[in-house]
Amino acid sequence: MDTSRHSLSALFDQLGLPSDRAGIDSFVTGHKLAVGQSLADAPFWNRAQATFLRDALLEDSDWAEEADELAVLLSR
């Protein structure tokens, strides 16, 4: 069982993306969700990333809060 504290940086690690502040800021600046688009359905994810995000949200996993935070950032 994973008991580590999750963060947005750790979510980016899970997704295989640069997870430092500059990397996160760059990703959020360069990617946006369309109005009404779910996080996992965005075209910029590969299949594994989309599946991870979809499962996190559908199963209300330990990563759901960070996935929601990312969705908010990408919706601004």
Protein Blocks (a to p, Z undefined) as FASTA:
>chain_A
ZZbdcdfklmmmmnopafbfklmmmmmmmpccdehiafklpckbcfklmmmmmmmmmnop
aklmmmmmmmmmmmZZ
